């Protein structure tokens, strides 16, 4: 009896090349490897569309990215949403970086609540800087990623806590300028702050202002409303959620909030204007920017509504 034709793709369960199939498509750590490969494929001509495609491939639509580190003036923590993530990665390269990659060592994986969590306490973000001088920066910290448990396996949350960083300069460059004290002094200065360029840090600070405005920008782009109408619509919906009555509220709930006699209502315009001035004072005193913007916009919306109601009373009176 002749032997069957040998199949070159057949692997015996007892052979050295047999491996059990993974319970999901790829391992979480392999997704970071794929991200590194995609970042290596970036070119100088990569525009915003390329970065949007990059973020779509690796991040969920509601993903968030958080960076925590400590600067000279204290600890910092920045969290940005999905719409700002592409621009974050592009600012890394715009700040003088030519290569970016993430190296994971001894990472741990866990599965819970239909998500896969990757916890790596020894993560290193490696960046190659071409300007102002050739430097390799190794930023070490803890990276915690949460992946969606599906075929795409995209990132839902990204949290990188930076502990320390090292800037490495080739010996050949030092040898070339050994006799030039001014160049040596310049080489001794750091080109990053906790491994991040000033370009990226400035963008993260700007995101503190941009993040609360994403809803306004999205509504303006979707419905083509004026900025004032976008503000009134968004904040009126927020105000409705804030003052929403409990289940079984009376039918005259609206008249209780806005009585028929508007001049004796609970939201007089003069008081709202005074409260807006108080919000501006809190802003100047260093209060939380996000809370300040939300409070001022809500009070501004209520002031606009009350002014319109009073104007209606004067027309009908």
Secondary structure as GFF3:
##gff-version 3
##sequence-region A 1 317
A	DSSP	alpha_helix	28	40	.	.	.	ID=ss1
A	DSSP	alpha_helix	48	58	.	.	.	ID=ss2
A	DSSP	beta_strand	59	71	.	.	.	ID=ss3
A	DSSP	beta_strand	74	81	.	.	.	ID=ss4
A	DSSP	alpha_helix	82	94	.	.	.	ID=ss5
A	DSSP	beta_strand	97	105	.	.	.	ID=ss6
A	DSSP	beta_strand	108	112	.	.	.	ID=ss7
A	DSSP	beta_strand	115	129	.	.	.	ID=ss8
A	DSSP	beta_strand	135	148	.	.	.	ID=ss9
A	DSSP	beta_strand	155	168	.	.	.	ID=ss10
A	DSSP	alpha_helix	171	176	.	.	.	ID=ss11
A	DSSP	alpha_helix	181	187	.	.	.	ID=ss12
A	DSSP	alpha_helix	198	210	.	.	.	ID=ss13
A	DSSP	three_ten_helix	211	213	.	.	.	ID=ss14
A	DSSP	alpha_helix	214	223	.	.	.	ID=ss15
A	DSSP	alpha_helix	227	242	.	.	.	ID=ss16
A	DSSP	alpha_helix	253	257	.	.	.	ID=ss17
A	DSSP	three_ten_helix	262	264	.	.	.	ID=ss18
A	DSSP	alpha_helix	269	284	.	.	.	ID=ss19
A	DSSP	alpha_helix	289	316	.	.	.	ID=ss20
###
